[in-house]
Amino acid sequence: MTNEQTKKCKECQMDIPKKARRCPHCRAKQGIGLGGLILILFLGGSILSVVMSTISDISSTSNTNYDVGTYVPPVREGAFELGTYKVESTEFAYINPKEVNLWQSYSDRKKVGSVKEHAVVEVTAYDEANDYCKVTAGEQTGWTACNWLVKAE
């Protein structure tokens, strides 16, 4: 065979026909071939297209248009004053029961109680890094997102 019609086996390095899928000497597979390469490129392109489309959909979603159940209140700018607040939010229209959970801390999500809509609470501490308020309501004390609170008049 001439050099143009042969290639080296990937295992034994013997000259074999260029179109051979297996080496006639050692029986080692010789690669995926042009058809396999085209299939891999097609599948890779399809996956990339789906990923890019998903990223585009996510990045085009406005921060103010949340689906029910995925609402994330905006982070408050500036410090939060300690004092008396009412538990109020337009988001109560989407949740039932109409109450917010009180947690052990921002990072320790052990539920220690809950406070119903319109309840009056006392904010005794503020975690600015996480926009969480430590509230006392009757016998209960725990942390909740400050965005559930409106200054009581």
N, C-alpha and C positions, 0 to 999 in steps of 0.2 A: 504494500500500500504506500501511496505517496503521502508526504507530510500534510498536504492540503485535505486529505480525506481521513486523517487520523487525529486523535488527541491522546493525552496521557491519562491513564486510569488514576482516579483520585486516591486509590488505596495502594496498588502495587506498582504504579508508574510505568506499566507496559503500554505500548502503542495499541490502541483499540479504535474501531470505526467511530467517526465523529457522531453518528446518530445512535450509537449504542446506549441503551439505558442501564445495562448491566455489563460489567467487564466479563468477557468470555473466559478470562484466566482465573480471576478470584471471585467472581459473581457479585462484586460490590456495586451498589446503586451509584449512578453517575450524576445525579442532580435532577432538578425539576423540569428542565427543558423549557422551550419557548412557550408552550401552552400553559404550563404551570406558572411561569413568570407573568404571563398576561393575566391569568386568574388572580394571582396575588396582587398585582397592581390594581385590578378592577375592584377587588374586595377592599383593599386599603383605601382607594379613592372613595368608595361608597361610605366606609366608616368615617373617614375624614369629613365628608360632606354632611353626614348626620351630626357629628360633633360640632362643626362650624355653625350649622343651622341652629342647634340648641344654644350655643353660646350667643348667637345673634338674637335669638328670642329672649334670652335672659337679660341681655344688656339693653334691649329696647323696652323692657318693662319699666314703667315709671315707678318711683318710690312712693307715690301717693295713691296708686291704684292697687290695693291688695285684695286678694280673694278672701272671702270669709274663711276664717280659720288660719290664715297665714299672716294676719295683721301684726305688724311690729311697730309699736309706738315710736315716734321720732325722739331722738335724744334731746333733752332739754339743754339749752345754752345757759351758762352761768350757774351760780350757786343756788341752792334751794334753801329757803328760809325755814327754820324750825318753827313749829306752832301747830295750830288747829286747822284741820282740813276735812273736806267731805270726800267720800269715795264716789267719783263721778266720771263718766266717760261715754262718748257716743258709741263706743264698742259694746256697751251692755245690750244694745239692740241685737247683737249677733251671738251672744253667749247665754247659756242657761245651765246652771243657776246663775243669777245675776250677782256674782260675788267674785272677789279676788282672793287668791291664796296668800297666806303669810308663810314665809320660809325661814328656816334656821339662819341662813345667811345667803348672800348672792351665790356663793360657790357651793354651799351645802343645801341642796334642794329638798331637804327633809321638811315636809309640810307640818307646820305647828299650829295652823288654824286658818280661818278665812273671815273675810269681812264683807258684808252685803252692801249692795249699791245704796247710796244716800247715807251710809253710816258716817258718824263723826269720829275722827281719829286724831291722835296727838302724834306729830312727827317729832321724835326725840334724837334722831341721828340721820346723817345724809352721807351716802357713799357716792361721791362725785364721779369716780372712775367708772362706775356701773349704772349711775342714775337710779340708785335704789334708796328707799327711805325706810328707816326703822320706825314702825308705828306701834302705838298702844291703843287698843280698843277694848274697853272694859278690862277683863282679866287676861286678854290675849296680847302678846307682844311678838312681833316678827317683822321680817323684811318683805317689801313688795316694790314693784316698779313705781317710781314717783309719778309717772304719767297717768296713773289711775286717780290721782289726787288733785282737788281744786281747793284753793284757799277758802276757808269758811269765812263768811261775813259776819 
